[in-house]
Amino acid sequence: MPNLNLKNKINNLPLSPGIYLYKDQNEIIIYVGKAKKLKNRVKQYFQNIEQKDAKTKALINEITDLDYMEVESELEAFFLEAEMIRRYLPKYNILLRDDKSLNYIRIDYDSLYPTVVLTRRPLDDGAKYFGPYLNGVQIKLALKFLRKIFPYAISKNQNKVTLDYYLGLDPGLGRNKTPLSVYRSNLRKLMMVIEGKQQKIETDLTKTMNQLAGHQKFEAAAKVRNQLIALKQLNDQVMFHRHEFSDLKKDEAITQLMTLLNLENLIQRIEGYDISHMSGTNVVASMVVFINGVSSKVDYRKFKTKIDHNNDFYNMKETIFRRFSDKNLSNWGQPDLILIDGGKGQLSAAIEARNLRKNFQVPFIGLAKKNEQIIIQQSSLDGQPASLIELNQEFVKKYNIIIQQTDNFLVLNIDKNLALIKLLQRVRDESHRFAVSYHSVLKRQNSLKSSLDNIIDIGPVTKRKLLKKYGSVDQIKKTTEKDLVQFIGSQKAKIIKKYL
């Protein structure tokens, strides 16, 4: 049964949509849920407990406190729940979820035949990705509703006429039913809804509808009106909105991180860096950006080192030095915290590069993979301040953080269930994924180049087309000559098949 403090909080919950966050005795978030009516939903947990399954009973037994956040609709509650689960990885959400894999929405907006699909593995392929989402069922439902408002293709099969085409769910790009420019305009609106800009879309649609009506284009105005009505009705069906805490001081991970590192300024922008290569070849570096604790893929950047060098310290130093040039600082802005994927060597190299840039003071920390230890350098080799960090000893004591001092570094061993560690892990893992993805792309391109460039009679345009469509020489080998003829013509197809 809930304690007195928890009972009072439950009784004072509003009857509005929102999310609730259950915490254990150590103030760690163990479950995040959404509700149409917060008070009613939370109360249900503590009623008829004996009839609930074993996992839910275990959850209830650990709940000692809760927090909540109100939103305007069930639509918002759905995505805010997904965002908080992604941010904190509460153990009972992982145990109780009905979908075992993360889902991403992939939109290849810049292709000649854009599609919208769900995928479990985002790639560095130029497409736009949104996610990840834990609840695959609700994401599919959300896309189903959105497709009625903003029709999109789910397959690049341009010639096959499907039922979706006749139902108005597919734009019919291959049959010239919808111009590519109009289709992309609809995709832009779709992406804005996904990003939480629904209100702006509604305003724009209203303006467009009135303009069309004013020019007596009543049929076109009616279509826009139907889009507007359907979009507003989404609020009563399923959440699909990127919602962030307007007050970041309520965000537990960011609050913990600021407290531990004794940072006065709010941590809004965290940048993560990693290096990837194969024995010193195709050396690349990644820069991922998290805004308010959430990945911001539009701000990601990738670096190809000037020389291939099997020395991660050198590669990290070059990357950080380039990142913080005056030009890049002006174009990309300045972060509030830098996270280096690696230990003492990588962190020291990064700080050395930072100190080469004058008037640039941003705290740097490292996260070692093996034991998820936070690494802090106390001073650099040239005597300049390194970490710009003074640990909060009260926080260290409260959470039993074990600190080891080796050489010029502090190594922090922290409970892996703390929200701040989970946030840093997400930044580190994303920087690693992005670096490996870019490295794989370069390696694949070089592999294809080394094979196809030997075919004298095939030009660079055809090679690029083949790379874009098939991805590798192995896939081209597996393709029949008949298919190649349809794609690049009979003469080129014969030359390639003969060579391969």
N, C-alpha and C positions, 0 to 999 in steps of 0.2 A: 504494500500500500504506500501511496506517496506521503512524504513527510509534510509537516505543517507549512513550511515555506513553499513547497511545491504545490500543495493544495490551494494556497492563497493565489499563486500565480495562475493556476488552472481556472479558478473561479473568476479571475479578472481578465481572462482572455477575451478578445472581441469576437463578435459573430460575423467576421469578414473573411475574405479569402487571404491566404498567406502560407508561410512555411513555419514549421516548428523544429527546433533543434534540441534533442535530448542530450544531457550531459551526465557523466558519472561522477563519483565522489572526488575525482582528481580534476574536475572541470574540463574533461576531454569530451568532445562531441562524439557520441557513439551512434546517433541516428538522426537523419534529416527526413522529414516528411512534408507533404503539402496537404492543404485542406480547402474545401469550399467555405466551411465555417470553422474557424480555428478552435473555438471553445468546444463545440460538439465533437470534433474529431479527436482532440486530445483526451477528452473525457472517456471516449470509447475504449481507450487502452486500459483503463483501470476499472472497467466493468466486466463482469463474467470472466474473470481471469482464468478460472479453472477450465474453461472451454477453449482456451487459446492453445495454439501449437507450442511445442517445446522451445523453439527459437524465440518466439514472441514473449513467452514467459521469462526467458533468460534476459531479454532486453528490458522488460519491465522491472525486474529485480535490480538492475544496475542503474536505473534512472534516479538521480537525486536532484536534478535541476533542469530547467529548460529556458530557452530563449525563443523569440519568435519575431517575425517581420510581416507586416501587413502589405498587401498589394491590391490592385484595383480589380483583378479578375482571376478566375481559375486559369486562364491562359497564362498570365504572368506567374502564377504560383507553380505551374508545371516546369517552366524553364528555370526559375529561381531555385527550385528543388534540385534540378539536374546540376546547376552550377555549383551549389554548395556541396553536393555529393562529390563532384569532381575536385573541388577544392580541398575538402577535408578527408575524403575517403573513410567515412565512418564505418567501423567494423561490422555493425549490424545491417547497414545498407548492402555491404558486400555479401553477407550471409543470406539476406532475405530477398535479394533482387531476383527477378524472374528471367533476366537476360544476362548470360554469362560473358558477353563480350561488349566492348565499347563500339559505338557507332558514330560515323562521321557523315555529314552531308557533303557530297562532292559536286561542284558545278564547274564544268570546263567552259566558262563564259567566252573565252577568246577563240575557241575552235570554230570551224565553219559550220558545225552541226552540234551546238551545245546540248548537253544532257544534264539531268539532275538525278543522281543515284545515291544510295546509301553504301558505304564501304566500311570495312573494319581496319583498313590500313591506309593512312594518308601518305602520299608520295610527293616528292619535290618535282612535280610534273607540270607546273604552271597553272593547274586548276585551283579554284578557290575551295577551301575546306572550312566547315563549321562543325564544332563539337569539341571533344567527344560527348556522347550521351549514353547514359547507362540503360535507360529504358527504351529498348528497341521498338516495343509495341506502340508506345505513345508517339515516338518520333514518326513512325510509319503512318499513324493516324493523322498527325499534324500535317505531314506532306500530302496526304490524301485530300484533306480539306483545302490546302493551299493550291493544289493542282486545279481545283475547280475554279479558282479565282485567277490564277496566273498559269495557264496551260504550259506544260513543258514536256520535252521528249525524255524518255528513259532508255532509249536505244538509238544507235546510229544507223540502224537499218532504214535507209531512206526510201526504199522502193516498196517495202511491205506495208500494205494498208491494214491497220489494226482496228479493233473495236474502239480503242481509246480515241482514234482519229474521228470516228463518227459520233462519239460522245462529247467531243469538244475538249478532251483532256490533253490531246497531243496537238501542237500548233500546226502540224502538217507542213513543216518546212520543206521536206523533200518533194511535196506536190505543189509547191508555190502557193499554198493557202495563206501563209503568213510570211511577209518579208523578214529577212534576217534582222534588220534594224528594229522592227517592231517587236520581234521575239526577244532580242537582247534588252529592249526597254522593259518588257515584262519581267525578265530575269533580274534586272536591277531592282525592280520593285519587290520581287520575291526575296532577294538578299537583304533588302532594307528591313523587311518584316522580320526575317530571321535575326537580324542584328538589333531588333528592338526599336526600330524607327517607324512603327506602325502609324503613330499619330501624324507624322509628317506625310506619309503616303496617303492617308485619308484626306489631309488638307490639299495635297496636290491633285488627287482624283476629283475632289469637289470643284477645284478651280478649273480643271480640264473639262469636266462635265458642263459647267456653266458656260465656258467658252464655246464648246461645240453646240450647245443649245442656242447660244446667241447668234451663231452663224447658220442656224436652222439645219444643222446636221443631227437630226433627232435620233436616227438609228444608232449612230456612233455614240451619242450622248447616253442613250439607253444602255449600251454595253458597259460604259464606264460606271453608270449608276448601279448596275447589277454587281459589278466588281466591288464597289463601295459598300453596298448592303451586305454582301457576303463576307467582306473583310471585317465589318463590325460584328457580324454574327459569330466570328471565330472566338470572341471573348467568352461565349457560352459553351464552347465545345472542348477546346484543348489549348494548353499553353504553348506558345512558341515565341519567346521574347527574351532577349539578352538583358537581364536585369542585374544591376550592380548595387551594392550598398552605397547610398548617397553619402552616408557618414562612415568613412573607412575606419573610424575608431571603434566601430562595432564589429569589425572583422577580426576574429580571434587570431588568425595566423599573422596578419600584419601587426596587430597590437603586440603580440608576443615577441615578434622579431625586433620591433622598435624598442621594446622594453629591455630585452636581452642585450642589444647592442648600444643602448643608451643614446639613441638617435632622436634629436628634437624634431627634425623635419619629417613630415609624413612620407612614408615609403609608398609612392604611387607607381613608379616605374622601376622594375627590376630587369636587368639584362643578364642573360646567361651565355657563356662561351665554352666551346669545345673544339678540339682538333680531331680530324680524321684523315688517315692515309693508309697506304699499303706498302710497308717497307720503304717509306720515304717518297713514294710516287703518288701523283694526283693529290697533293696535300691541300686540304681545304680547312676552313674554320667556319663555325656558325655563330651567329648572334641572334638569340631569341629574346623576345620582349614580353613581359607580363605587366599589364596595366591593372592596377587595383587587384592584384592577385589572379588575374585571368590572362591567358595567352592572347596576344594581339598579333596574329599572323601577318597582317598588313605591314607591320613594322619590322618583321624579320629581315635580316641581311645575311649574305654569305660572302666569304672571302676566298679567293684562290691565291695562295702565297706566291710571292714573286719568284722564288726558286723552290724546287722540291728538295726537302731537307728532312732527314730522319732524326729530328730533334724537336720534341714537343715544346721544350722551353723556348727555343728560338722562334718556333712557329707562333706560339702564344704571344711572345713579345712583339713580333711584327704585327700581328692582328690587332692588339690593343693600341699600339702606336698609330696604326692607320685609322682605327675607329675614332680616336679622339683628336684627329686633325681639326683645324679650325673649320674647314668646309663641312666635314661630317657632323661636327657639333652643331653647326648652324642649321644644317638640313634635317638632322635626326633628333636634335635635342639632347639634353643631358639626363642620365639616369640618376636615381636616388640610391641605388645599390648595385654592385657588380658581383655576380656569382661565377666563380671559375670551376669548371668540372675538372677536378684533380686535387692533388695534394700540395705539399710545400713547394716543390719545384715550379709547377705551373703558376701557382699563386705569386711566388716571388718574381717570376719573369713578367707577369702581368702588371704588378705594382711598379716594377722598374720602368716599364714602358709608360705607365701613367705619370711617373715623376719626371719623365723627359718632356712632358707637355706642361708648360708653365700655367699657373693660376687654374689648376684643375684639381679639385679636391672632392673625390667621391669614395666612400668606403668600399673596400674589396674584401670578400671572404671566399674561401674555397670549401668544397664539399667532397670529401674523399669517398670513393665508391665502396671500398671494402666494408667499413663499419659505419658508414653514414656519419662520419665525424666532421664537424665544422672546424675549418682551419683559419686561424687569424695570425697574421704576421705582425710583430710588435714594432720593428723598425727595419728599414731597408739597408742594403750594404753601404749606400752613400750617406747614411745617417739621417736621411729625410724620414718624416713620419710615414708609416706604411698603412696600418689598418684604419687610422682615424677613428678607432673604436675603443671605448672604455666599458668593459662589461659591467652590467648591473648585478652587484653581488647579492642583493636581496632575491632577485629572480633566480640566480644560480643556486642559492641555498634552498629556495622554495621547491624547485623542481629537481633537486639532487643531481645537478650537473657536475660531472667529474671532469676536472681540467688537468691536463698534462702539459708541462712546459718542456719542450725539447728545442735546444738551440735558441733560435730567435722566434719561435712559434708557440702559440697556444693551441692545443688540440682539445676540442670540446666534445665529450661523450654525452649525448642527450637522449632521453626517452624517445624512441621512434614513433610513439603515438601522439606526441605533441604536434599541434597544428602547424607550428612554424617549420618543423622538419618536413612535414608532408608537402608544404608549399615549396620549400627548397628542392625537394626531390622531384617535384613536377617540373620546375625550371631546369634542373640538371638533366633529367631524362629527355625533356623536349630538345634541349640544345644538343644532346648526343644523337637523338633521332634525326634532327635536321642536318647535322654534320655528316652522318653516315649516308643519308639520302643523297646529299649533294655529291659526296665522293663516289657513290655508286653510279650516279648519272654520268659523271666525267669518265669513270672507268668503262662504262658501257659505250659511250660515244667514241672513246679512243679505240676500243676494241673493234667497233664497226668501221671506224675510219681506216684502221690498219688493214682491214680486209677488202673493203670496197674501193679504196683509193687506188688499188692496183688494177682496177678495171678501167682501162684507158677510155673506152667508148661511152662511159657513163659519167654524166656531168654532176656538179655539186647539187643542183636543184633536185635531180632525181634521187640522189643519195639522201638528201634531207627528207624527201617524201617517204622513202623507204624506212628511214630511221623513225620517223614520226608514226608511221602506221604499224610497223612490225617490231620495232624496239631492239632487235638484235639480228646478227647474221644467222644464228641458229633457226630463228623463226622464219627468216626468208628461205632458208634451205627446206623447211617443212612445207612451205607454201607451194601449191601446184602451179605449173606454168600457165594454166588456164586462168587462175586468179591473178597472176602477175600481168598477163596480157590485158585483162580488164582494167588494171590499175595504171600501168605505165606503157602499154602498147606491146605489140608482138615482137618487134625488132629488139627492143631493150630487154624484154623478158627472156628471149632466147640467149642473148649475150650473158645475162646474169646467171641463168640456169647452167649454161655451158661452163662458165668460169667456176661456179660453186660446186 
